Amino acid sequence: MPSQKIIGVIGGGKCSAAIYTMAEEVGCLIAENKFLLICGGLFGVMEAACKGAKDGGGKTIGVLPGLERTDANDYVDIPIVTGMADARNLIIVRSASAVIAIGGEYGTLSEISFSLKFNVPIVGLKTWAVSPAINQVNTAKEAVAKAISLINK
């Protein structure tokens, strides 16, 4: 197992200002707690979480759907180019020790499904409530604390 654990952040490529702010705070808290952040590397929730992680002194990994590393948002340290479109969602989930879902649409729902299928602990913040296995919380601070506690179980 790698010495530095990874928390995945999943959510829509477009989001409201409130969701963006929550994702940014989640990213910052992930970094402050010395975890790496992995996400889809694009915009919306992904950009906000990466921005927060960078502000918190952390490192970010973006698993990109297309063929160009330049598609990554400005806060991705390590772009992983896949050319796999939404199939990249599996890579994000399988690479994470826990996943935090923030808002999101059907792409996020697919990542939630992968998390449930592969028993990757998942925390939900203003997202789909499709299973009692999703640990629903109300704040960014609760989301990161819950993800870390699930990793440490």
N, C-alpha and C positions, 0 to 999 in steps of 0.2 A: 504494500500500500504506500502511495506517495506520502512524503513527510508533510506536505502542505495540502490540506483538504480543500475541496472545491464546492462552492454553492452555486447552483444554477438559478438564474432569474429568467422567467418566461413571461411573456405578455405581448400585447399587440404592437405592431409597427406604427400604429396611430393611437393616440390616447388623449384624454382630457388633461388639462393643466394640473388638476388635483392628483390624478394617477401618476403623471410625470414626476411631480414633487415627491410622492410616496416612493416611487421607484428610485429616485435619486437618493433619498434617505436610506433606503434598503442597501443600495450599493455602497454608500459611505460606511454604514455599520458593518457590512461584510468585510470591507477593507480594514477597518479599525480593529476588528476581531481576528485579523491575520489570515483570512481565507482568500483564496482566489475566486474570481467571479467568472462564470461561463454563461454565455447567452448566444442569441442568434446573430449578434453583431451589427444589426441594422439600426433602425430609428425607433421612436416612441419609447416604450418601456425599456427596450434594450439600450438605447442611447442614454436614457436617464440613469439607469443603473450603472452603466460604465462611467458616466460622468461623476456620479457619486463616489464610485470606487476610486477613481483617480484623485478626487478631492480628498479622500480619506487615506491616500498614500498607497493604494493597492494596485494590483495587476489584473488585467482583464483579458479574456479569451473570447473571440467572436467566431462562431461556426457559421460561415456564410453560405447562403443558398446558391449563389452564382459562381462565376468563373473568374472574378476579378477581386483581388485583395483591396483595391481602391473603393469597393462598394461598402466597406466597413465604416461605421461611424468614427468620428475623430478621437474617440476615447478608447478604442480597442488597441491593446498592446500587441496581442498575438492573433492575427487573422488566420483562420483556417478555411481555405477555399475548397469547397466540396463539389460544386456543380450538381448538387443533389436536390435542389429546391426544398420542399417541405420534409423530405426524407431526412434532412439534417437534424430534425427534431429528436430523433432517436439518439444521435451522437451526443447532443447536449444533455439529455436525461441520463444516459448511461455513463457519462463522464463525471456527473455530479454525485456528491455524497448526500446531498439533499437539494430539493428544488423549492423555490418560492415563486408562486404564480401570482401575478399582479394584473388585475383586469383581464383583458384579452378577448379574443374571438375564437374561431374554430381552430386556428393553428395552435393556440394555447391549449385548447381542449384536447388536441391530439397529444401534446406533450404531457398534459395531466394524465391522460390514458396510459401513456408509456410509463409514467412514474408509478401508477397504480399496478400495472401489469408486472413490472420488474421490481416491485417493492422498494422503490427509491422514496424515502420519506418526503412528503410534500406538505407545504404550508400554503394556505390560500389567503390572499389579501384583496378583497373586493373582486373576487373571481368566481368561476363556476363552482357550484356546490353539488356535484354529481355523486359524491360518495362520502360516507362518514369517515373514511380514511384520510380525507383532506382536512388537515388541521387548520380550521378557519380562525383568523385573528382580525383585529381591527386597526392595528398600527404597524408602522415599519419596525419599530423597536420590538414589538411582540413577535413579528414575523421572523426577524433574525435570531432573537433569543430562542424561539421555538425550534427553528431549523438547527441551531447549534446543539440544543438539548437532544434532539432526535439523532443527530450524528453521534453524539457522545453516549447514547444508550448502549 
